[in-house]
Amino acid sequence: MKIDGGITGLAGAAARARVLEGDGYDAAWAGELNQDPFLPLAVAAEVTDRIELGTSIAVALARSPMTLAYTADDLQRHSGGRLLLGLGSQVRAHVVRRYSMPWGRPAAQLREFVLALRTIWSSWQDGTPLDFQGEYYRHTLMPPDFVPPRHDFGPPRVLLAGVGELMTRTAGEVADGFLCHGYTTARWIRERTLPALREGRERAGATMDGFEVANTPFIVTGTDQEMEAALPVLRARIAFYASTPAYRGVFELHGWGDLNQELTALSKAGRWPEMAGLVTDEMVDAFAIVARPDVLPVRVAERFGGLLTRITFTPPAGLARDAAADLVERLRACC
């Protein structure tokens, strides 16, 4: 299993990327939460040689396939072929109300988005006339002056994020990998995610060989005091995601569907402080690994061995750098 790390913020991106590469991580990921996900990776590409550089995620439906094709091609060239293009749809409220973009059928639209990307990249690489005409996107104009300089690295690998089975099947069909939502359980991955991915791969006439299945699991580690202090934050995080109707299936699989509806109602009423108190120890155990650093690698292997090809993990802030690097190596060895 590959062990990845995260980059947060543009100002510290170079220093963080150097640390990740020096400590033996396999990739550095930057997400689109309150930052642009591509700018930190451009900085990271300047100061690293080995680690892969990924977006986890960039919001596809807030962009045009053409604009994203240029950005991804630039980063693929700039990094020497190390880009992992992680894309997600986001949910309707954010796409419509935050990004002011149209909302359709997200799985179908994201499928078409990826196919449009591949058509654009192929046109640039092979010199074939650009002709993509779908339900959501049409790209039929590509004058020679607008074709980027060719390179020998090929298109970046595309990974799609999702929770539901329809989006997961779509990822299996058109992508090179799948980004599990952090709000997931080993049972959900085993019983819902992997079967849906295999079905999508079969539709594409492909197998799971070489297909990435990545996750950023909820992990609480450190000293006993640090873990105790982190648990209320973890409960609030689980409650927040559980209140999202689009993620209801995960709770329902475990028999907690009624609580999911209660959390949704509380969130709509703005009663956020009450929600974390409804997350039981059983739920914490299902969604998170809470373990000291000395036993963490074994716990990760027990839960995700054979299910994932890579995880993103951030050691506790109080852990010395040499100890953090050692923990990364032990995680890789166990998994």
C-alpha positions as CSV (number, residue, x, y, z in Angstrom):
1,M,0.0,0.0,0.0
2,K,1.3,3.5,-0.9
3,I,1.4,6.1,1.9
4,D,0.6,9.6,0.9
5,G,0.6,13.0,2.6
6,G,-1.2,16.3,2.3
7,I,-0.3,19.9,1.4
8,T,-2.3,22.7,2.8
9,G,-1.8,26.3,1.7
10,L,0.4,27.8,-1.0
11,A,2.9,29.6,1.3
12,G,4.2,26.4,2.9
13,A,3.8,24.2,-0.1
14,A,7.5,24.0,-1.0
15,A,8.7,23.2,2.5
16,R,5.9,20.6,3.0
17,A,6.6,18.9,-0.3
18,R,10.3,18.6,0.6
19,V,9.4,17.0,3.9
20,L,7.0,14.5,2.3
21,E,9.5,13.4,-0.3
22,G,12.3,13.3,2.3
23,D,10.3,11.2,4.7
24,G,9.5,8.6,2.0
25,Y,5.9,9.4,1.2
26,D,4.6,8.3,-2.2
27,A,2.5,11.3,-3.1
28,A,1.5,14.7,-2.0
29,W,-2.2,15.7,-2.3
30,A,-3.8,19.1,-2.3
31,G,-7.5,19.5,-1.9
32,E,-10.1,22.2,-2.9
33,L,-11.6,23.2,0.4
34,N,-10.5,26.8,1.0
35,Q,-7.7,26.9,-1.5
36,D,-6.9,26.3,-5.2
37,P,-5.7,22.7,-5.4
38,F,-3.4,23.2,-8.4
39,L,-1.2,26.1,-7.3
40,P,0.4,24.2,-4.3
41,L,1.2,21.3,-6.7
42,A,2.9,23.6,-9.2
43,V,5.2,24.8,-6.3
44,A,5.7,21.2,-5.1
45,A,6.8,20.1,-8.6
46,E,9.6,22.6,-8.5
47,V,11.2,21.2,-5.4
48,T,10.6,17.4,-5.7
49,D,11.7,14.8,-8.1
50,R,10.0,11.5,-7.1
51,I,6.7,11.9,-5.3
52,E,3.4,11.9,-7.3
53,L,1.3,15.1,-7.0
54,G,-2.5,14.8,-6.8
55,T,-5.7,16.8,-6.3
56,S,-8.0,15.4,-3.7
57,I,-10.2,16.7,-5.1
58,A,-10.7,19.4,-7.7
59,V,-14.3,20.2,-8.3
60,A,-14.9,19.2,-11.9
61,L,-18.5,20.5,-12.2
62,A,-17.3,24.0,-11.3
63,R,-15.0,24.0,-14.3
64,S,-15.0,23.5,-18.1
65,P,-13.3,20.4,-19.4
66,M,-11.2,22.6,-21.6
67,T,-9.9,24.9,-18.9
68,L,-9.1,21.9,-16.7
69,A,-7.4,20.1,-19.6
70,Y,-5.0,23.0,-20.0
71,T,-4.2,23.2,-16.3
72,A,-3.7,19.4,-16.0
73,D,-1.6,19.3,-19.1
74,D,0.6,22.1,-17.8
75,L,1.1,20.3,-14.5
76,Q,1.8,17.0,-16.1
77,R,4.5,18.5,-18.2
78,H,5.9,20.6,-15.4
79,S,6.1,17.7,-13.0
80,G,7.6,15.2,-15.4
81,G,4.5,13.1,-15.6
82,R,3.7,12.9,-11.9
83,L,0.2,14.4,-11.8
84,L,-2.7,12.4,-10.3
85,L,-5.9,14.3,-11.3
86,G,-8.4,13.6,-8.6
87,L,-11.9,15.0,-9.5
88,G,-15.2,15.1,-7.7
89,S,-18.7,16.4,-8.5
90,Q,-19.4,18.1,-5.1
91,V,-23.0,18.3,-4.1
92,R,-25.8,20.3,-5.7
93,A,-25.9,23.2,-3.1
94,H,-22.2,24.0,-3.6
95,V,-22.2,23.7,-7.4
96,V,-25.3,25.8,-7.8
97,R,-25.1,28.3,-4.9
98,R,-21.3,28.6,-4.3
99,Y,-20.0,28.1,-7.8
100,S,-23.1,29.3,-9.7
101,M,-22.8,26.5,-12.2
102,P,-25.5,24.3,-13.7
103,W,-26.5,21.0,-12.0
104,G,-27.6,17.9,-13.9
105,R,-27.2,14.2,-13.2
106,P,-23.8,14.3,-11.5
107,A,-22.6,10.8,-12.3
108,A,-23.5,11.1,-16.0
109,Q,-22.1,14.7,-16.2
110,L,-18.8,13.7,-14.5
111,R,-18.6,10.6,-16.9
112,E,-18.9,12.9,-19.8
113,F,-16.5,15.4,-18.3
114,V,-13.7,12.7,-18.2
115,L,-14.5,11.6,-21.7
116,A,-14.2,15.2,-22.9
117,L,-10.9,15.6,-21.1
118,R,-9.5,12.5,-22.8
119,T,-10.7,13.6,-26.2
120,I,-9.1,17.0,-25.8
121,W,-5.8,15.5,-24.7
122,S,-5.9,13.0,-27.5
123,S,-6.5,15.8,-30.0
124,W,-3.4,17.7,-28.7
125,Q,-1.2,14.7,-28.7
126,D,-2.3,13.1,-32.0
127,G,-3.3,16.1,-34.0
128,T,-6.7,14.7,-34.7
129,P,-9.6,17.3,-35.2
130,L,-11.3,18.0,-31.9
131,D,-14.9,16.7,-32.0
132,F,-16.6,16.0,-28.7
133,Q,-20.3,16.4,-28.6
134,G,-22.2,15.2,-25.5
135,E,-25.3,16.1,-23.5
136,Y,-23.4,18.5,-21.2
137,Y,-20.2,19.5,-23.1
138,R,-19.3,20.3,-26.7
139,H,-15.8,20.9,-27.8
140,T,-15.3,21.3,-31.6
141,L,-12.9,24.1,-32.0
142,M,-9.1,23.8,-31.6
143,P,-7.0,26.2,-33.8
144,P,-3.3,25.2,-34.0
145,D,-2.2,28.3,-32.1
146,F,-4.1,27.1,-29.0
147,V,-2.6,23.6,-28.9
148,P,-0.1,23.3,-26.0
149,P,3.5,22.1,-26.7
150,R,3.6,18.3,-26.9
151,H,5.4,16.3,-24.3
152,D,6.3,12.7,-23.8
153,F,4.6,12.0,-20.4
154,G,1.1,11.2,-21.8
155,P,-2.1,12.4,-20.1
156,P,-2.3,12.4,-16.3
157,R,-4.1,9.6,-14.6
158,V,-7.6,10.5,-13.6
159,L,-9.2,9.4,-10.3
160,L,-12.8,10.1,-9.5
161,A,-14.2,10.6,-6.0
162,G,-17.6,9.4,-4.8
163,V,-19.7,7.6,-2.2
164,G,-22.8,6.2,-3.9
165,E,-22.7,3.1,-6.1
166,L,-23.7,5.0,-9.4
167,M,-20.7,7.4,-9.1
168,T,-18.5,4.5,-8.1
169,R,-19.4,2.5,-11.2
170,T,-18.8,5.5,-13.3
171,A,-15.3,5.8,-11.8
172,G,-14.6,2.2,-12.6
173,E,-15.7,2.7,-16.2
174,V,-13.9,5.9,-17.2
175,A,-11.2,6.6,-14.6
176,D,-7.8,5.2,-13.6
177,G,-8.7,5.1,-9.9
178,F,-11.2,5.9,-7.2
179,L,-10.9,8.3,-4.2
180,C,-13.0,7.0,-1.3
181,H,-14.6,9.7,0.8
182,G,-13.0,9.9,4.2
183,Y,-16.5,9.3,5.6
184,T,-16.5,5.6,4.8
185,T,-16.1,2.2,6.5
186,A,-14.2,-0.9,5.7
187,R,-17.6,-2.7,5.3
188,W,-18.8,-0.1,2.9
189,I,-15.7,-0.4,0.8
190,R,-15.9,-4.2,0.8
191,E,-19.7,-4.6,0.2
192,R,-20.5,-1.5,-1.9
193,T,-17.4,0.3,-3.3
194,L,-15.3,-2.6,-4.7
195,P,-18.3,-4.5,-6.3
196,A,-19.4,-1.3,-8.0
197,L,-15.8,-0.5,-9.2
198,R,-15.5,-4.0,-10.6
199,E,-18.8,-3.6,-12.5
200,G,-17.6,-0.4,-14.0
201,R,-14.3,-2.0,-15.0
202,E,-16.2,-4.8,-16.7
203,R,-18.3,-2.3,-18.7
204,A,-15.0,-0.8,-19.9
205,G,-13.6,-4.3,-20.8
206,A,-10.9,-3.8,-18.1
207,T,-9.9,-5.4,-14.8
208,M,-8.9,-3.9,-11.5
209,D,-5.2,-4.5,-12.2
210,G,-3.4,-1.2,-11.9
211,F,-6.6,0.6,-10.8
212,E,-6.0,2.8,-7.7
213,V,-8.4,2.7,-4.7
214,A,-7.3,5.5,-2.3
215,N,-8.7,6.7,0.9
216,T,-7.9,9.4,3.6
217,P,-9.2,7.5,6.6
218,F,-10.2,9.1,9.9
219,I,-7.2,8.3,12.0
220,V,-6.6,9.5,15.6
221,T,-3.2,8.7,17.0
222,G,-0.6,10.2,19.4
223,T,-0.3,10.2,23.1
224,D,-3.3,9.1,25.2
225,Q,-4.0,12.8,26.0
226,E,-3.8,13.8,22.4
227,M,-6.2,11.1,21.3
228,E,-8.6,12.0,24.1
229,A,-8.6,15.6,23.0
230,A,-9.1,14.7,19.4
231,L,-12.2,12.5,19.9
232,P,-14.8,15.3,20.2
233,V,-13.5,16.8,17.0
234,L,-13.8,13.4,15.3
235,R,-17.4,12.9,16.6
236,A,-18.4,16.3,15.2
237,R,-16.8,15.5,11.9
238,I,-18.6,12.2,11.6
239,A,-21.9,13.9,12.6
240,F,-21.4,16.6,9.9
241,Y,-20.9,14.1,7.1
242,A,-23.7,11.8,8.4
243,S,-26.1,14.7,8.2
244,T,-25.6,15.0,4.4
245,P,-28.5,13.2,2.6
246,A,-26.2,12.1,-0.3
247,Y,-24.1,10.0,2.1
248,R,-27.1,8.4,3.9
249,G,-26.3,4.9,2.4
250,V,-23.2,4.4,4.6
251,F,-25.2,4.9,7.8
252,E,-28.0,2.8,6.5
253,L,-25.7,-0.1,5.7
254,H,-24.8,-0.2,9.4
255,G,-28.4,0.0,10.6
256,W,-28.2,3.7,11.6
257,G,-30.5,5.2,9.0
258,D,-32.9,6.7,11.6
259,L,-30.0,8.6,13.2
260,N,-28.9,9.9,9.8
261,Q,-32.3,11.5,9.3
262,E,-32.2,13.0,12.8
263,L,-28.8,14.5,12.2
264,T,-30.0,16.0,8.9
265,A,-32.9,17.7,10.7
266,L,-30.6,19.0,13.4
267,S,-28.1,20.5,10.8
268,K,-31.0,22.2,9.0
269,A,-32.0,23.7,12.3
270,G,-28.5,24.9,13.0
271,R,-28.2,22.8,16.1
272,W,-24.6,21.7,15.4
273,P,-23.4,21.4,19.0
274,E,-26.0,18.7,19.7
275,M,-25.0,16.5,16.8
276,A,-21.6,15.2,18.0
277,G,-23.2,13.8,21.1
278,L,-25.3,11.4,19.0
279,V,-22.2,9.7,17.5
280,T,-21.7,6.5,19.6
281,D,-18.5,4.7,20.4
282,E,-19.6,2.0,17.9
283,M,-19.9,4.6,15.2
284,V,-16.5,6.0,16.0
285,D,-15.0,2.5,15.8
286,A,-16.6,1.9,12.4
287,F,-15.5,5.1,10.8
288,A,-12.1,5.7,12.5
289,I,-9.0,4.1,13.7
290,V,-8.0,5.3,17.1
291,A,-4.6,3.8,18.1
292,R,-1.2,4.7,19.5
293,P,1.6,5.1,16.9
294,D,3.2,1.8,18.0
295,V,0.1,-0.3,17.1
296,L,-1.3,1.9,14.3
297,P,0.3,0.1,11.3
298,V,-1.2,-3.2,12.4
299,R,-4.6,-1.6,12.9
300,V,-4.5,0.0,9.5
301,A,-3.5,-3.3,7.9
302,E,-6.3,-5.2,9.7
303,R,-8.9,-2.8,8.5
304,F,-7.8,-1.9,5.0
305,G,-5.4,-4.6,3.9
306,G,-6.6,-6.0,0.5
307,L,-9.1,-3.2,0.1
308,L,-7.0,-0.1,-0.7
309,T,-3.9,0.6,-2.8
310,R,-3.0,3.8,-1.0
311,I,-3.9,5.9,2.0
312,T,-3.2,9.5,3.0
313,F,-2.0,9.9,6.5
314,T,-0.8,12.9,8.6
315,P,1.2,12.0,11.7
316,P,0.4,13.9,14.9
317,A,1.9,17.3,15.2
318,G,3.9,16.4,18.3
319,L,5.7,13.4,16.7
320,A,9.3,14.1,15.9
321,R,10.2,14.0,12.2
322,D,12.4,10.9,12.4
323,A,9.6,9.1,14.3
324,A,7.1,10.3,11.7
325,A,9.2,8.9,8.9
326,D,9.7,5.6,10.7
327,L,5.9,5.4,11.2
328,V,5.4,5.9,7.4
329,E,7.8,3.0,6.7
330,R,6.1,0.8,9.2
331,L,2.7,1.6,7.7
332,R,4.0,0.7,4.3
333,A,5.6,-2.5,5.5
334,C,2.5,-3.7,7.4
335,C,0.1,-2.9,4.5
